[in-house]
Amino acid sequence: MNVRACDFPETIEYEPNLGALLDRHPELQIERDDYNINVTANYGERLEPDALFERYKQHPGQGRPAHLYYHFPLCEYICHFCNYVKQLASPTSRGAQLDRWTDALIKESTLYAQQVPWVTGALIESFYIGGGTAAVLTPAHLKRILDHVRSTFHVTPECELNIEGNPDNFCDIDKVRALGDIGFNRFSVGVQSFTPEVNQFTNRGHTPDMSRQAILNLRSTGFPFNVDMMFGLPHQTPETVSEDLRTLVELRVPTITIYRLRNADRQSMGIGNRAVWNVPKVRNRLVEQGLFPTLGATYEMRERAVEHLVRNGYQPSPCGWWSLPGTYREGNIPRVSRNKWQRFDTMLAFGPGAYGWLAGADRSVIQTHNSSDISGYLHHMESSDTPPLAFGRLLTGNQAVGTALGFAYKSRQPIEIDRFKREYGVDLVEDEPFKTVFSELLSKGLIRSTDNGNAFLPTLNGEALHEEIISVYLHERIGSFTTAVCNKVA
């Protein structure tokens, strides 16, 4: 099969019945409690903290594009589905607690700036502070962090400065304006659902009216922002998800991100904290009560969401992120997504549980993981001058290529054949296992050939199941392929 010549027209690439699509591709059926899809890899040689930090120092990142991520773990309430690194904020000593965490985050990134020579010479093109709930921080605390970033790192003139929060963090128009005044030029707000019963059951701290007000406030800034929505939650139905998307479209939200519930235990994997619903007794009770939607109902929810998005002109870039045309330049993709996923630039990650990677220097990739012990992280930063690293992973050969392909697929920008020849020494259409994998994805209509046969692009069917495809085809089929990568390409 000559995959270079294969093409799938945009007009016929989407099958609205995801259930039928999954029936044809049962390998992509991943149940709720096993669903912990992530573009980072869970394989590779494990690196202990000292060895990892030495690798960090040796990385030739000077003058190369990079992305900064800061993880602030505090939340004003804990969502029952959340398996990220988080902790309830103090209701009585909030100011001192915010001071302490701001100091710790600044100290950690200062440590890298002082001990890793190339860090201050990397070209910072995007910055993201998440959590937890980053917008729990006051504008004054956030200004301290941004001032530190600007004075410590080489921040490019068009750097995208992102902050995430919940609707209740953005209901105060004065706070929203203050965040814009100190430099934030892109926002992310986690609405998840407009249905009161869903929000109450998941322990969300906002009402539908608060969500609408937050969206209107963010729209008034003139800056781009995204609204996160979830599907597959208890008490959700295809009809409620459809109504949620209708509301967002009517509000002309520039970017709508849709996520399936991930109920895998990330704490047991060393990359998160346990969610309330990860506790076996709680999870079993919900299952017995029939509160979790079935796999079929879950994907019907996504179908309904995508119907609204496609009908109203939204375009997916990256996968799962749907934007109105013209929201962003250069492929209509946020810069943070272009840095992280399309180009797989190095990401410097600070804060408890933060993970990043060192990429682009050679044909290997190094993943970095900070300690996810929140109290332990804080104690370490207040008593030590060493980084709070927990472990790392060295990815070589097909492991590195499979991971890079996962990032490229996620971006829903062209996966350039020449780029992978140049950067990883592999030919995606001639070398195995790439040839077989990409031929299979093409024949199933999950990707198509583009750019005159010089690149691949996920179809809308491939976008709908992108996380499953990354896990099964790119990480397992390619990343776990044991034969050494062929380096015959110059």
C-alpha positions in Angstrom: 0.0 0.0 0.0 1.4 3.4 -1.0 0.3 5.4 2.1 1.8 8.6 0.7 -0.9 8.7 -2.0 -3.7 7.8 0.4 -6.2 10.6 1.2 -9.5 10.9 3.1 -11.6 13.9 2.2 -12.6 16.2 5.1 -16.2 16.0 4.0 -16.6 12.3 4.8 -14.1 11.8 7.6 -16.5 12.0 10.6 -18.8 9.3 11.7 -21.2 10.7 14.3 -21.9 7.2 15.8 -18.9 6.6 18.0 -20.4 3.4 19.3 -20.3 1.9 15.9 -16.8 3.2 15.4 -15.7 1.5 18.7 -17.4 -1.7 17.7 -15.3 -1.8 14.6 -12.1 -1.0 16.6 -12.6 -2.9 19.9 -8.9 -2.4 20.7 -9.8 1.2 21.4 -12.4 0.4 24.0 -10.9 1.5 27.4 -13.1 1.3 30.4 -13.5 4.2 32.9 -11.3 2.9 35.7 -8.5 2.0 33.3 -8.8 5.3 31.5 -5.7 7.4 32.4 -4.6 8.4 29.0 -1.6 10.8 28.9 0.7 11.9 26.2 3.7 11.3 28.5 5.0 7.7 28.6 5.0 5.2 31.4 8.0 3.3 30.1 11.7 4.0 29.8 14.8 3.7 32.0 14.0 5.1 35.5 16.4 7.8 36.7 16.8 8.6 40.4 16.9 12.3 41.4 20.7 12.8 41.4 21.2 11.2 38.0 18.2 13.1 36.7 19.5 16.4 37.8 22.8 15.7 36.2 21.0 15.0 32.9 19.2 18.2 33.4 22.4 20.2 33.7 23.8 18.5 30.6 20.8 19.3 28.4 21.8 21.8 25.6 18.7 24.0 26.0 20.5 27.3 25.5 18.7 29.4 22.8 16.0 26.7 22.2 12.3 27.3 22.7 10.8 26.1 26.0 7.6 26.3 28.0 7.3 27.0 31.8 4.7 25.2 34.0 4.1 26.0 37.6 1.8 23.8 39.7 0.0 25.4 42.6 -1.8 22.6 44.5 -4.3 24.5 46.7 -8.1 24.4 46.1 -11.0 26.0 47.8 -12.9 22.7 47.4 -11.9 19.2 46.3 -13.7 17.8 43.3 -14.6 14.1 43.8 -13.2 13.1 40.3 -9.9 15.0 40.7 -6.8 12.7 40.7 -4.2 15.5 40.3 -2.0 16.8 43.0 -4.1 19.0 45.2 -4.9 20.0 48.8 -7.7 22.0 50.5 -6.6 25.6 51.2 -6.8 26.8 54.7 -9.9 28.8 55.5 -8.3 30.7 58.4 -4.7 31.4 57.5 -5.1 31.9 53.8 -2.8 34.9 53.4 0.2 33.2 55.1 -0.4 30.0 53.2 -0.4 31.8 49.9 2.8 33.6 50.8 4.4 30.3 51.7 3.5 28.6 48.4 4.5 31.6 46.4 7.9 31.6 48.1 8.3 27.9 47.5 7.5 28.1 43.8 9.8 31.0 43.3 12.6 29.3 45.2 12.4 26.2 43.1 12.6 27.9 39.8 15.4 30.2 41.1 17.3 27.1 42.1 17.2 25.8 38.5 18.2 29.3 37.2 21.2 29.3 39.5 22.3 25.6 39.1 21.4 24.8 35.5 23.3 27.1 33.2 21.2 26.8 30.1 17.8 27.5 31.8 18.1 31.3 31.8 19.1 31.2 28.1 16.1 29.1 26.9 13.5 31.0 24.9 10.4 31.0 27.0 7.5 31.2 24.5 4.6 30.1 26.9 3.9 30.0 30.6 1.1 28.2 32.4 0.2 28.2 36.1 -2.2 25.4 36.9 -3.1 23.1 39.8 -4.9 22.6 42.0 -6.6 25.9 41.4 -4.0 28.5 40.4 -6.5 31.4 40.5 -6.9 30.9 44.2 -3.7 33.0 44.3 -4.4 36.7 44.6 -3.3 39.1 41.8 -0.5 40.3 44.2 0.9 36.8 44.6 0.6 36.1 40.9 2.4 39.4 40.1 5.3 38.2 42.3 5.5 35.0 40.3 5.3 36.8 36.9 7.8 39.4 38.0 10.2 36.6 39.0 9.7 34.8 35.7 10.3 38.0 33.6 13.4 38.9 35.6 14.9 35.4 35.7 14.1 33.8 32.4 14.4 34.9 28.8 10.7 35.5 28.1 10.0 36.2 24.4 8.0 39.4 23.5 5.0 37.4 22.4 5.0 34.9 25.3 1.6 33.4 26.1 0.9 33.8 29.8 -1.8 31.4 30.9 -3.7 30.9 34.2 -6.4 28.4 35.1 -9.2 28.5 37.6 -12.8 27.7 38.4 -15.8 29.9 37.6 -15.9 31.2 41.2 -12.4 32.5 40.7 -13.4 34.7 37.7 -16.8 36.1 38.9 -15.2 39.3 40.2 -14.6 41.5 37.2 -12.1 43.6 39.1 -9.9 40.5 39.8 -10.2 39.4 36.1 -9.1 42.9 35.0 -6.3 42.8 37.5 -5.0 39.5 36.1 -4.9 41.1 32.6 -3.2 44.2 34.0 -0.3 42.1 35.5 0.3 40.3 32.2 -2.0 37.3 31.8 -3.1 37.1 28.2 -4.9 33.7 28.1 -7.3 32.1 30.6 -8.6 28.6 31.3 -11.8 28.1 33.3 -13.1 24.7 34.4 -16.9 24.8 34.1 -17.2 21.0 33.6 -21.1 21.1 33.6 -24.0 23.6 33.8 -26.2 20.9 35.4 -26.7 21.7 39.2 -27.2 18.0 40.1 -23.9 17.1 38.4 -21.9 19.9 40.1 -23.4 19.1 43.5 -22.6 15.4 43.2 -19.0 16.1 42.1 -18.5 18.7 44.9 -18.1 21.7 42.6 -18.3 25.1 44.2 -20.2 27.1 41.6 -23.6 27.5 40.1 -24.6 27.8 36.4 -25.1 31.5 36.8 -21.5 31.9 38.2 -20.2 30.0 35.2 -22.0 32.3 32.8 -20.8 35.4 34.7 -17.2 34.1 34.6 -17.4 33.5 30.9 -18.8 37.0 30.3 -16.1 38.5 32.4 -13.3 36.7 30.5 -14.9 37.6 27.2 -14.8 41.3 28.2 -10.9 41.2 28.5 -10.6 40.6 24.7 -8.1 37.8 25.5 -8.6 34.2 24.3 -9.7 31.7 26.9 -11.0 28.1 27.0 -13.8 26.5 28.9 -13.2 22.9 30.1 -16.1 20.6 30.0 -16.3 17.0 31.1 -18.4 14.0 29.9 -19.0 10.6 31.5 -19.8 12.0 34.9 -22.6 10.7 37.2 -26.0 12.3 36.5 -24.9 13.4 33.1 -26.8 12.3 30.0 -26.4 12.9 26.3 -29.2 15.5 26.6 -27.5 17.5 29.5 -24.2 17.5 27.7 -25.9 18.7 24.5 -27.6 21.5 26.4 -24.2 22.4 28.0 -22.6 22.8 24.6 -25.6 24.8 23.3 -25.0 27.2 26.1 -21.3 27.6 25.4 -21.9 28.1 21.7 -24.5 30.8 22.5 -22.0 32.5 24.7 -19.5 32.5 21.8 -16.7 30.9 23.9 -13.6 31.0 21.7 -12.2 27.6 22.8 -14.2 24.7 24.2 -12.2 21.8 25.6 -14.0 18.4 26.2 -12.6 15.7 28.4 -13.8 12.2 29.3 -13.8 11.3 33.0 -10.5 9.6 34.0 -11.0 7.5 37.0 -7.7 5.6 37.0 -5.7 5.8 40.3 -2.9 8.1 39.3 -1.4 8.0 42.9 -0.6 4.3 42.4 1.3 5.3 39.2 3.3 7.9 41.1 1.9 10.8 39.1 -1.0 12.2 41.1 -3.2 12.0 44.2 -6.0 9.7 44.8 -9.5 11.0 43.9 -12.5 10.4 46.1 -13.9 8.1 43.4 -10.6 6.1 43.3 -11.3 4.8 46.9 -12.5 1.2 46.2 -15.4 1.4 48.7 -16.7 4.7 47.2 -16.2 3.5 43.6 -17.9 0.2 44.2 -20.9 2.0 45.8 -21.3 4.2 42.7 -21.0 1.2 40.4 -23.6 -0.7 42.4 -26.0 2.3 42.3 -25.5 2.6 38.5 -24.4 6.2 38.7 -21.5 5.9 36.3 -22.6 6.2 32.7 -21.9 3.2 30.5 -19.2 3.3 27.9 -21.8 3.6 25.2 -23.6 6.5 26.9 -20.3 8.2 27.6 -19.3 8.3 23.9 -22.8 9.4 22.9 -22.2 12.4 25.1 -19.1 13.2 23.1 -21.1 12.7 19.9 -23.6 15.3 21.0 -20.9 17.8 22.0 -19.1 17.4 18.7 -22.3 17.8 16.7 -22.8 21.3 18.2 -19.1 22.2 17.7 -19.0 21.1 14.1 -22.3 22.7 13.2 -21.2 26.0 14.7 -17.8 26.2 12.9 -15.5 25.1 15.7 -12.3 23.4 14.7 -10.2 20.9 16.7 -6.6 22.0 17.3 -5.3 20.4 19.4 -7.4 17.2 19.7 -10.1 17.8 22.3 -9.7 21.6 22.1 -12.2 23.2 19.7 -11.7 26.8 18.7 -13.6 29.3 16.6 -11.6 30.2 13.4 -9.1 33.0 13.9 -8.9 32.6 17.7 -5.2 31.9 17.4 -2.6 32.4 14.8 -0.4 29.8 13.1 -2.8 26.8 12.7 -5.4 28.2 15.1 -3.7 26.5 18.0 -2.8 28.1 21.4 0.9 28.7 21.8 1.1 26.6 24.9 -0.3 23.7 22.9 2.1 24.4 20.0 5.1 24.4 22.3 4.0 21.3 24.3 2.4 19.1 21.7 3.0 20.2 18.1 6.7 20.9 18.5 7.4 18.9 21.7 9.6 21.7 23.1 11.3 21.3 26.4 8.9 22.0 29.4 10.4 23.2 32.7 8.0 22.1 35.4 7.9 23.4 39.0 5.7 22.6 42.0 4.5 19.4 43.7 3.7 16.6 41.3 4.7 18.7 38.3 6.2 16.8 35.4 8.1 18.1 32.4 10.5 16.9 29.8 13.8 17.7 28.1 13.5 17.2 24.3 14.9 18.4 21.0 18.6 17.9 21.7 19.1 14.4 20.3 17.0 11.4 19.6 16.3 10.7 23.3 13.7 12.3 25.6 14.0 12.8 29.4 10.8 13.0 31.5 11.1 14.8 34.8 8.8 14.2 37.8 8.7 16.2 41.0 7.6 14.8 44.3 3.8 14.5 44.6 3.9 14.6 48.4 2.6 18.1 49.0 3.8 18.5 52.6 7.0 16.8 51.7 7.6 19.2 48.8 6.9 22.3 50.9 9.3 21.0 53.7 12.0 20.2 51.1 11.8 23.7 49.5 12.0 25.4 52.9 14.9 23.3 54.1 17.0 22.4 51.1 18.8 23.9 48.1 18.3 20.8 45.9 15.5 20.3 43.5 12.4 18.3 44.7 12.7 15.7 42.0 11.1 12.3 42.6 12.3 10.4 39.5 12.7 10.7 35.8 12.5 8.5 32.7 15.1 8.2 29.9 13.3 7.3 26.6 15.4 6.1 23.7 14.8 4.5 20.4 11.1 3.7 19.7 10.2 4.8 23.2 11.2 8.4 22.3 9.6 8.2 18.8 6.4 6.8 20.2 6.2 9.6 22.8 7.0 12.3 20.2 4.4 10.9 17.9 1.8 11.0 20.7 2.5 14.7 21.2 2.3 15.4 17.5 -0.9 13.4 17.1 -2.5 15.3 20.1 -1.7 18.7 18.4 -3.9 17.8 15.4 -1.3 19.6 13.3 0.4 17.9 10.4 2.7 15.0 11.5 5.6 15.8 9.2 7.4 12.7 7.7 10.6 14.7 7.1 10.6 16.0 10.7 10.8 12.5 12.1 13.5 11.5 9.6 15.5 14.6 10.6 15.0 14.5 14.4 14.6 10.7 15.1 16.2 9.0 12.1 13.0 7.1 11.2 10.9 6.9 8.0 7.2 6.7 9.1 6.2 5.1 5.7 9.1 2.7 5.2 10.5 1.6 8.5 8.7 -0.8 10.9 6.8 -0.7 13.1 5.8 2.8 11.8 4.8 1.6 8.3 2.4 -1.0 9.6 0.9 1.3 12.3 0.3 4.3 10.0 -1.0 2.1 7.2 -3.5 0.6 9.6 -4.6 4.1 10.9 -5.0 5.2 7.3 -7.0 2.2 6.2 -9.3 2.7 9.2 -9.9 6.4 8.4 -8.4 7.5 11.7 -5.7 9.6 10.0 -5.3 10.9 6.4 -2.5 12.0 4.2 -2.0 15.7 3.8 0.6 18.2 2.4 1.0 16.4 -0.9 1.7 13.1 1.0 4.4 14.6 3.2 2.4 14.5 6.4 -0.4 12.8 8.3 -3.3 14.4 10.1 -5.9 12.9 12.4 -9.4 12.8 10.9 -12.4 13.8 13.0 -12.9 10.1 13.7 -9.2 10.0 14.8 -9.7 13.1 16.9 -12.7 11.6 18.6 -10.6 8.7 19.9 -7.3 10.5 20.0 -6.3 9.5 23.5 -7.1 5.9 22.9 -5.2 5.9 19.6 -2.1 7.5 21.3 -2.2 4.9 24.0 -2.8 1.8 21.9 -1.1 2.5 18.6 1.6 5.0 19.4 2.7 4.1 23.0 2.0 0.4 23.0 2.5 -0.6 19.3 5.4 1.8 18.6 6.8 2.8 22.0 6.9 -0.8 23.3 8.4 -2.2 20.1 11.6 -3.9 21.2 13.6 -3.8 18.0 16.1 -0.9 17.9 15.0 2.1 15.9 16.5 2.0 12.4 18.9 4.9 12.1 19.6 4.5 8.4 18.0 7.9 7.5 20.7 10.6 7.3 
